[in-house]
Amino acid sequence: MTEFKQDNFTFVDIISLIFIFFLSTANFFALLYLTDGKMPISLAITVLVLVIYYAIMQVLKNKKQAMASKNYKSAATLWFLPFIGLSLFSLVLLVHFLNIENNVKPKVQAEVNEKINKVIGISTIYEEKASKDLQNYKSALTNKLRAYVKNRKSGKKYKGSTQDSLQIGKYVIDNQTLAIATLANLSSIVESNLSPIRNKVSENTKILKEVEVEAERRREDFQNWNFLGVAKNYNTTNDFVTDSYKLLNEKLEELPMYQDMVLFQMDSHQLPLNSFSELNKVYPPNWFLPILIVVVIHLVILIPFITYKVRRYDNESTPSSIGGATEY
């Protein structure tokens, strides 16, 4: 039993590989969703599947002679089983990918946009509350210093009252400053005490603005549907919003007079983009189109096998045979 001598790599092999790459691209995007944007894992699985596809095609071509000689009833025909298994694996991934693209995408974009809007403006909230807090602080400190200076002139004692309150807690003015405090330099003492607080407010505002920049970047990822950004950031959106407000309240707590917290409400519900079965319960997919696409693609992938010519040697020659060998 001999085979035709054929080129190891032909035009139909190139066409087959192109379609394998096309299918692998869809697989990769679907895997990004299923792995929460873990690119190394998604890429590794994609490459592995691609290599297995190509390897199986080469095995099928090499085994076609043995299959044809026994009317495709030989053990070699079992190599079609892993090929069918890969096709089903790719079908599931393609269904998941198309379901997200066609049914889920607008809902995800609207959901994320609503949540991100809660973060945009936290620096403004902080600046407004910090400005009011500093005004209250300045007013309270000025009144305490004025009372201290007037009472000192009158010879009154300060035990556990004005002097103590100016040296502990939110004010912390040292004895040397208190000793030289007068009504004339009172404003400069207040401003000197306010200066480091204003610097801290400026630093905190900058930090919160950086959070807003990150929020805008996330919004753009979802509006432009950046596959990697969407897959990576969707399941962390709730945490991002919660952490942003936690940071805002931490910065507000650093203010000398502020005691309230900024509260927010958010619907924490999220769609299960990382679960094929759970997402299908919420948005049943259209199976017809993916099945059609997968069948067509796999028929094209099989072209090198279909067009690979072999000769089956029969026991007796027939009019359609050449020297007892039938061409396939």
Sequence and secondary structure as in RCSB ss.txt:
>XXXX:A:sequence
MTEFKQDNFTFVDIISLIFIFFLSTANFFALLYLTDGKMPISLAITVLVLVIYYAIMQVLKNKKQAMASKNYKSA
ATLWFLPFIGLSLFSLVLLVHFLNIENNVKPKVQAEVNEKINKVIGISTIYEEKASKDLQNYKSALTNKLRAYVK
NRKSGKKYKGSTQDSLQIGKYVIDNQTLAIATLANLSSIVESNLSPIRNKVSENTKILKEVEVEAERRREDFQNW
NFLGVAKNYNTTNDFVTDSYKLLNEKLEELPMYQDMVLFQMDSHQLPLNSFSELNKVYPPNWFLPILIVVVIHLV
ILIPFITYKVRRYDNESTPSSIGGATEY
>XXXX:A:secstr
  B    SS HHHHHHHHHHHHHHHHHHHHHHHHTTT HHHHHHHHHHHHHHHHHHHHHHHHHHHHHHHTTT SG
GGGGHHHHHHHHHHHHHHHHHHHHIIIIIHHHHHHHHHHHHHHHTTHHHHHHHHHHHHHHHHHHHHHHHHHHHHH
HHHTT   SSSHHHHHHSTTT   HHHHHT  TTTHHHHHHHHHHHHHHHHHHHHHHHHHHHHHHHHHHHHHHTT
 HHHHHHHGGGHHHHHHHHHHHHHHHHHTSSS               TT HHHHHHHS    HHHHHHHHHHHHH
HTHHHHH  BEEE SS  TT BTTEEE 
